[in-house]
């Protein structure tokens, strides 16, 4: 048995001013054939799982390119076509194969391509024919298009948000694929369009119970896999929206009925699933009040919509500026994206005191740049943080302390949201020593920070992410969805 595997992934915010090109992939993660590390990235877990299963079971594994770019704006056409064709050429060289198992994201949009993953899967199908298995793992913040379903035998997304299960779901996809190749099962994909878009954190109810229940359904009564595709509201594409996907063992009627039942249940939860968010002043009031109790743990404040994980720049200054103006002290910030400021800090060196302008460079919606005299506490050629089993680079990075305060800010070169507390400790900031930790993330930080936080506060500062689908200027959306209309069915 011969299996080809590769990974091509990013999440495209079509409203973002930050373009994505080949260098964006090379900065974040790029591994040529056979060069993937032993640890997975968010979207390449199937490759790592396949290596282990190949050793254990003796099948032949042919590895192609694996690459990931941090979420950003539209992908340059030449960059997408170049990476796509690189993988397709590797597949052609590997023929004949019995299966193709991929790590994808599902929200990649390039110049001239609204459905990059659909385009890739369709081209793979044309190369290998109808009899070869094609399976892929997806991120739930993706667009489940008809083209992807038509050209795949198995699709499954992470179930958790935050995405703590990306490796386990990679194992799930690989296991289903190998069972199919051994003739044990015959997977059929059924989908249901919920005709809505929302935010579905599994770190709280009602989504916690919903995900627990669909996990329990898997493996019974011909149900092989269930995925909730949340959708990605920052992608202006025709098939934007939330869907339920069920994979059955040759039981399309059961799959369709279950997908519709679960989908209408999700529709019934509309407007009740997102985490509660406060405006900036109310959120800071609460953070100051909680910090004053001196519980021994920091208060974690999430800057929800200036989240590089959603494709925006992550250089917003709105909340930090109000902290400074209000005299809120003993704060650590992760992160503000500013490659120019990092360059200055590296040149000045650790211990230097310099006048620095940082943040607020990508556009007006995230706030104006901050000007301050700062001390460079740390300056490194590569900072990093953990994300589950994965290691995420910050690129060249620096830590600065604003003069006259105990406010410390991490500046990074590779745009990335905050995942784990070690983003601070790796750069010499002890999280427990701070009263308040300000992080740029919507919910992926939750699993790592919840154990060390006195409380988590979500702030909607009105940053540049298109967070209100009712008002977002979608131009390609092909059907009515909630909340743009109250009843789209």
C-alpha positions in Angstrom: 0.0 0.0 0.0 1.3 3.4 -1.0 0.1 6.7 0.5 1.0 10.2 -0.5 0.7 13.0 2.1 1.2 16.8 2.1 -0.1 19.9 3.8 -0.9 23.3 2.4 -2.7 25.7 4.8 -3.6 29.2 5.8 -6.7 31.1 6.9 -7.6 34.1 4.7 -9.3 37.2 6.0 -10.4 38.7 2.7 -10.9 42.1 4.5 -7.4 42.2 6.0 -4.9 44.8 4.7 -2.0 42.3 5.3 -1.2 40.4 2.0 0.0 36.8 2.1 2.8 35.6 -0.2 5.3 32.8 -0.4 7.5 34.5 2.1 4.6 34.3 4.6 4.7 30.5 4.4 8.5 30.4 4.6 8.5 32.6 7.7 5.8 30.6 9.6 6.5 27.0 8.6 7.8 25.3 5.4 9.2 21.8 5.2 10.1 20.1 2.0 9.5 16.4 1.3 10.8 14.4 4.3 11.8 17.5 6.2 8.7 17.7 8.5 9.7 17.7 12.2 8.5 15.0 14.5 6.0 17.4 16.1 2.9 18.5 14.1 1.7 21.9 13.2 -1.9 22.9 13.5 -2.7 21.6 10.0 -0.1 18.9 9.4 -1.0 16.4 12.1 -2.0 13.7 9.6 1.6 13.6 8.3 3.0 12.9 11.7 0.4 10.3 12.5 1.1 8.6 9.1 4.8 8.3 9.9 4.0 6.3 13.0 1.4 4.2 11.4 3.7 3.4 8.4 6.4 2.2 10.8 3.9 0.1 12.7 2.0 -1.4 9.7 4.6 -1.5 7.0 2.9 0.6 4.2 4.9 2.9 2.1 4.5 6.7 2.8 5.6 9.3 0.3 5.8 12.8 1.9 5.3 16.0 -0.1 5.7 19.6 1.0 4.1 20.8 4.3 3.7 24.5 4.7 1.6 27.0 6.7 1.2 30.8 6.7 -0.1 32.7 9.6 -3.6 34.0 8.9 -3.7 37.1 6.8 -5.2 38.8 3.7 -5.6 37.5 0.2 -3.0 35.0 -0.9 -1.0 36.1 -3.9 -2.1 34.1 -7.0 1.5 33.2 -8.0 2.3 32.0 -4.5 -0.8 29.8 -4.3 -0.3 28.3 -7.7 3.4 27.7 -7.1 2.8 25.9 -3.8 -0.2 24.0 -5.2 1.8 22.9 -8.3 4.8 21.9 -6.2 2.6 19.4 -4.3 0.8 18.2 -7.5 4.1 17.5 -9.2 5.3 15.6 -6.1 2.1 13.5 -6.3 2.6 12.8 -10.0 6.1 11.6 -9.3 4.8 9.3 -6.5 2.2 7.5 -8.7 0.7 5.0 -8.5 -0.8 5.5 -5.0 -3.7 3.9 -3.1 -4.5 7.0 -1.1 -3.8 10.8 -0.7 -4.1 12.1 2.9 -3.8 15.8 3.4 -3.6 18.4 6.1 -5.6 21.4 5.0 -7.2 24.4 6.8 -10.2 25.2 4.6 -10.3 29.0 4.6 -7.6 29.7 2.1 -8.6 32.3 -0.5 -6.2 33.6 -3.2 -6.4 36.2 -6.0 -8.6 34.5 -8.5 -9.5 31.5 -6.3 -12.4 31.7 -3.8 -11.9 28.0 -3.0 -8.2 27.1 -3.0 -8.8 23.8 -1.2 -11.5 22.8 -3.6 -9.3 23.6 -6.5 -6.4 21.6 -5.0 -8.7 18.5 -4.3 -10.3 18.7 -7.7 -6.8 18.7 -9.4 -5.7 15.8 -7.2 -8.8 13.8 -8.1 -8.1 14.4 -11.8 -4.6 13.0 -11.3 -5.4 9.9 -9.3 -8.8 9.0 -10.6 -12.0 8.0 -8.9 -10.7 4.8 -7.3 -8.0 6.3 -5.2 -8.9 7.5 -1.6 -8.7 11.2 -0.8 -8.9 12.2 2.8 -8.3 15.5 4.6 -8.3 17.1 8.0 -9.8 20.5 8.2 -10.0 23.4 10.7 -13.6 24.1 11.7 -13.1 27.8 10.8 -13.4 27.0 7.2 -15.7 26.9 4.2 -17.2 23.6 3.4 -17.8 23.8 -0.4 -19.5 21.4 -2.7 -16.3 21.0 -4.7 -14.4 19.8 -1.7 -17.1 17.2 -0.7 -17.4 15.9 -4.3 -13.7 15.3 -4.6 -13.1 13.7 -1.2 -13.9 10.3 0.4 -13.2 11.5 4.0 -13.2 14.9 5.6 -13.1 15.7 9.3 -12.5 18.9 11.3 -11.2 19.5 14.7 -14.1 19.5 17.2 -12.6 21.8 19.9 -12.4 25.6 19.9 -9.7 26.3 21.2 -8.2 23.7 18.8 -6.7 21.4 21.5 -7.6 18.3 19.5 -5.9 18.9 16.2 -3.6 16.0 16.6 -6.3 13.6 17.8 -8.5 14.5 14.9 -5.5 13.9 12.6 -5.4 10.4 14.1 -9.1 10.1 13.5 -8.8 11.0 9.7 -5.8 8.6 9.2 -7.6 5.8 11.0 -10.7 6.1 8.9 -8.5 6.3 5.7 -6.6 3.2 6.6 -9.7 1.3 7.4 -11.2 2.3 4.1 -8.1 1.1 2.2 -8.3 -2.2 4.0 -11.9 -2.6 2.8 -13.4 -2.5 6.3 -15.6 0.6 5.7 -17.1 2.6 2.8 -17.3 6.2 3.8 -20.0 8.5 2.5 -20.1 12.2 3.3 -23.4 14.0 4.1 -23.7 17.7 4.9 -26.3 20.1 6.1 -26.2 23.9 5.6 -27.2 25.6 8.8 -27.5 28.9 6.9 -25.9 30.9 9.7 -22.5 32.2 10.9 -21.4 32.6 14.5 -18.8 32.0 17.2 -18.9 28.5 18.8 -16.4 28.2 21.7 -16.3 24.7 23.2 -14.8 26.0 26.4 -18.3 27.0 27.6 -21.9 25.9 27.3 -23.9 25.3 25.2 -21.2 24.1 22.8 -19.3 22.0 25.5 -22.3 19.6 25.8 -23.0 19.6 22.1 -19.4 18.5 21.2 -19.4 15.9 23.9 -22.6 14.5 22.5 -21.4 14.3 18.9 -18.2 12.6 20.0 -20.3 10.0 21.8 -22.3 9.3 18.6 -19.2 8.5 16.6 -18.5 4.8 16.2 -22.2 3.7 16.6 -25.0 2.9 14.1 -22.7 3.4 11.0 -21.7 6.9 12.1 -17.9 7.1 11.5 -17.4 10.8 12.0 -19.2 14.1 12.8 -17.8 17.6 12.3 -19.2 21.0 12.9 -17.8 23.5 10.4 -18.1 26.8 12.2 -17.4 28.8 9.1 -15.0 31.8 8.9 -16.9 35.1 9.0 -13.9 37.1 7.8 -13.9 35.3 4.4 -16.0 36.8 1.7 -16.7 33.7 -0.4 -19.9 32.3 -1.9 -20.3 29.3 0.5 -19.5 31.1 3.7 -21.3 29.7 6.7 -21.8 27.0 9.3 -22.4 23.4 8.3 -22.7 20.0 9.8 -20.8 17.1 8.2 -21.5 13.4 8.9 -19.4 10.6 7.5 -21.2 7.2 7.5 -20.3 3.7 6.6 -22.3 3.4 3.4 -25.4 4.8 5.0 -26.2 8.1 3.2 -29.8 8.3 4.5 -28.7 8.1 8.1 -25.9 10.6 7.5 -28.2 13.1 5.9 -30.9 12.8 8.6 -28.3 13.2 11.4 -26.6 16.1 9.7 -30.0 17.9 9.4 -31.0 17.2 12.9 -27.7 18.4 14.4 -27.7 21.4 12.1 -31.2 22.6 13.1 -30.1 22.1 16.7 -27.2 24.5 16.1 -29.5 26.9 14.3 -31.7 26.9 17.4 -28.7 28.0 19.5 -28.1 31.1 17.3 -27.0 34.2 19.3 -26.3 32.1 22.5 -23.0 30.4 21.8 -20.4 33.2 21.8 -18.4 34.1 24.9 -19.6 37.3 26.7 -17.7 40.3 25.7 -17.3 43.7 27.3 -16.4 47.1 25.8 -12.9 48.4 26.7 -13.8 50.6 29.7 -16.1 48.0 31.3 -13.5 45.3 30.7 -10.7 47.3 32.2 -12.9 48.3 35.1 -13.5 44.6 35.9 -9.8 43.7 35.4 -8.7 46.4 37.8 -11.2 45.4 40.4 -10.2 41.7 40.2 -6.5 42.5 40.2 -7.0 44.5 43.4 -8.0 41.3 45.2 -4.4 40.0 44.9 -5.5 36.4 44.4 -2.0 35.4 43.4 -3.0 34.8 39.8 -3.1 37.4 37.0 -6.3 38.6 35.4 -6.2 37.6 31.7 -7.7 40.2 29.3 -8.3 39.0 25.7 -8.2 41.5 22.9 -10.7 39.4 21.0 -10.8 41.0 17.6 -7.3 42.3 17.1 -6.4 38.6 16.8 -3.7 37.7 14.2 -5.3 34.2 14.2 -8.2 35.8 12.4 -5.9 37.4 9.8 -5.7 41.0 11.1 -2.4 42.6 11.8 -2.3 42.2 15.5 -0.6 45.6 16.0 -3.6 47.3 17.6 -3.0 49.7 20.5 -6.6 50.5 21.6 -6.6 48.6 24.9 -3.0 49.2 25.8 -3.4 52.9 25.2 -6.3 53.1 27.6 -4.3 51.1 30.2 -1.5 53.7 29.9 -3.9 56.6 30.1 -5.7 55.1 33.1 -2.5 54.4 34.9 -3.1 50.7 35.0 0.3 49.1 35.9 2.0 45.7 36.3 0.8 44.5 32.9 2.4 42.2 30.3 1.2 42.2 26.7 1.5 39.4 24.1 1.9 40.6 21.5 2.2 43.7 19.3 3.3 42.9 15.8 5.9 45.4 14.7 8.9 44.1 12.6 10.4 47.7 12.4 10.3 48.2 16.2 11.9 44.7 16.7 14.7 45.7 14.3 15.4 48.8 16.3 15.4 46.9 19.6 17.8 44.3 18.2 20.1 47.0 17.0 20.0 48.8 20.3 20.6 45.7 22.3 19.4 44.4 25.7 19.6 47.0 28.4 19.3 49.9 26.0 16.9 52.8 26.7 15.5 54.2 23.5 12.6 56.3 22.2 10.4 53.9 20.3 7.3 54.2 18.1 5.5 50.8 18.0 2.1 49.4 16.9 -0.6 51.0 14.9 1.1 50.7 11.5 -1.2 48.5 9.4 -4.3 50.7 9.4 -6.4 53.3 11.4 -8.9 50.9 12.9 -6.5 49.3 15.4 -5.5 52.6 16.9 -2.6 55.0 16.4 1.1 54.1 17.1 2.4 54.4 20.6 5.4 56.6 21.3 7.3 56.0 24.5 10.8 55.9 26.0 11.4 52.2 26.7 14.0 49.8 28.0 14.9 46.8 25.9 14.7 43.9 28.3 15.1 41.1 25.8 16.1 41.0 22.1 16.3 37.6 20.4 16.7 36.3 16.8 13.8 33.9 17.4 11.1 33.8 20.0 8.5 31.0 20.3 5.5 29.7 22.1 3.8 26.3 22.4 0.5 25.3 21.0 -0.3 21.9 22.2 2.2 19.5 20.6 3.3 22.3 18.2 6.0 25.0 18.4 5.0 28.4 16.9 7.7 30.9 16.0 7.5 34.6 16.8 10.4 35.3 14.5 12.9 37.9 15.8 11.3 39.3 18.9 11.9 41.8 21.7 10.5 42.7 25.2 10.3 46.3 26.1 9.3 48.0 29.4 7.7 51.5 29.2 9.7 54.0 31.2 8.1 54.9 34.5 5.8 51.8 34.5 5.9 48.1 35.0 4.2 47.5 31.6 6.1 45.0 29.5 5.3 44.4 25.9 6.4 41.6 23.6 7.0 42.8 20.0 7.2 40.1 17.3 8.0 39.7 13.6 6.0 36.6 12.7 2.3 37.5 13.2 0.7 35.0 15.5 -2.0 35.0 18.1 -1.2 34.1 21.8 -1.7 30.4 22.6 0.2 29.5 25.8 1.7 31.3 28.9 5.1 30.2 27.8 5.0 33.0 25.3 5.9 35.2 28.3 8.2 32.9 30.3 10.3 32.0 27.2 11.2 35.7 27.0 11.9 36.2 30.6 8.5 37.5 31.8 7.0 35.5 34.7 3.2 35.5 34.1 2.3 35.0 37.8 4.3 38.2 38.7 1.8 40.4 36.7 -1.5 41.7 37.8 -2.9 41.7 34.2 -1.9 39.8 31.1 -3.2 41.3 27.8 -3.3 38.7 25.0 -4.3 39.0 21.3 -6.6 36.0 20.7 -10.3 35.1 20.4 -10.3 31.8 22.3 -7.3 29.7 21.4 -5.5 31.1 24.4 -8.2 29.7 26.8 -6.9 26.2 27.3 -3.4 27.4 28.2 -4.3 30.4 30.3 -7.4 29.2 32.1 -5.4 27.2 34.7 -3.2 30.2 35.6 -5.8 33.0 35.5 -7.7 34.5 38.3 -10.4 35.2 35.7 -10.6 35.7 31.9 -12.2 38.9 30.5 -13.0 39.2 26.8 -12.9 42.7 25.4 -14.4 43.8 22.1 -12.4 47.0 21.4 -13.9 47.5 18.0 -10.7 46.4 16.2 -10.5 45.8 12.4 -11.7 42.2 12.3 -15.2 42.1 10.6 -16.9 40.8 13.7 -20.5 41.7 12.9 -21.8 39.6 10.0 -25.0 41.5 10.0 -23.2 44.6 8.8 -20.2 43.1 7.0 -20.0 44.1 3.4 -20.0 40.6 1.9 -20.1 40.9 -1.9 -19.8 37.2 -2.9 -22.1 35.5 -0.4 -24.5 33.5 -2.5 -27.4 32.9 -0.1 -29.2 34.3 2.9 -27.8 33.4 6.3 -28.5 34.4 9.9 -27.9 37.0 11.3 -28.2 38.9 8.0 -31.8 37.7 7.9 -33.7 36.3 10.9 -35.1 33.2 9.2 -33.1 32.0 6.1 -34.9 28.7 5.7 
